[in-house]
């Protein structure tokens, strides 16, 4: 999957470079789509590739063994697509809403067998019955289907021939359709639960290229969840999994291609 995504991104970048070169050749310096950005509202769609992982803050008691982190995250690569709705405010500012569907699969590894030393419980933590963790108990493959709705304010410069740079920032409302948040089973049954409704912030930069029939925008976007996605395990479950984590937050870097 990684090699395939890398090849796709390289091929796309080469194509964008060829298009950009065509835009700036002397004989092609006539402005294209001159009135496109004068529209009050405009529409389009986008495709994107993602690199995702988790930001993890571990519980100092259950998630750490001296200076060793007992829970680790493995990054993954995925893809997504969505729609674009743009509202022009003035010559330099636009508001964009870009609802999309993102697919992700990440991996958490729990090397938390050392938590057996707390099996006797304490004033704040109940006792539990230890059991040996098998490989299937240590690794959680977390699949996510995300409805991502970013609302972003875009600041762009003036057109230079048939291109225009921009930066954008905003907030996202993200629904995880595979969160398992309402499941009565938890990690004891191999079900990792996370929050369904989430909020994030995003920042983006890119260059808009104007062609005869459409506008193409390659961009890079970073999205970072603001809320804690962790859902606690059931009270009777040993502290091998969710209890070892204090905070779990998705972070993603996206390469986006927009067509308007």
Phi, psi and omega in degrees: 000318180297314181294320179297314180296320179298315179297320180296318180292320179297315180298318179296317180298319178297316179298318178298319179297319178296316179297318181297319179298320178295327180295326190259359175294145188307316185288349180251019187274009171290134181297135179250150182049051187301323185264003186300315185280357177275351180292141178292320179230144175215165189224162177183194177214168180215156172237148182210152170248143187238147165241118186237147166206188180246143163269122186240128168250120187271150173294128185297340181263310185268338184259356182231145171232097193059243180260009182269130174280124183270348179235129180231155180243140176251125181292160180215168180238143182207195184215171178194178179202159180191185181248160181234130170233124184238136178242117182281125177266312176201195185294342186236350185233136173227154169251130182238138169242125186229071179296135182212170178242123183242139179246136184213151171217119180237169185228130172247136178244128184247103174260064193249022180299332181296348177294352177301337181292345179259014186298334181286349179079178180208188179296331184253347183230129181289157175291160178216163180264112180293152170211150184292130180279123173273173181300323180292338178276333185277331187250131175240117173272115186253108178266138182224137168242114190249127166269110186252123181237089177273140171243117190231145173260122184255130175246120183235157177273187177282156178294136172244102190055245183248041177213161179203121178279158178204161169230154181211154177207154179180196183238155182236143165252123188235126177250123178265108183286347180241037185285335185060021186295333182264002181290140176279341174279156178223207185295338175299329179257011178082016181254115176266127184254142176219173184287147179276315185256126187222159177231145183216170169235152184226149172225144188214149172215149182187186179228131178265127179249133183257128176242180184297324187246344185203171175245129180249131182231105167276137185210161174240130182232138171249132179234132187225120180293143181260333182265163176279120183276352185289136169247126185297147173289167177298155187300332183272359182275132178302155185279045180274339190238260187300327180294339180281352182245131173271314183222135178228122183221131177289142169222141187220143170244127186239139166258120189243138171241119183250141178234122180230000000 
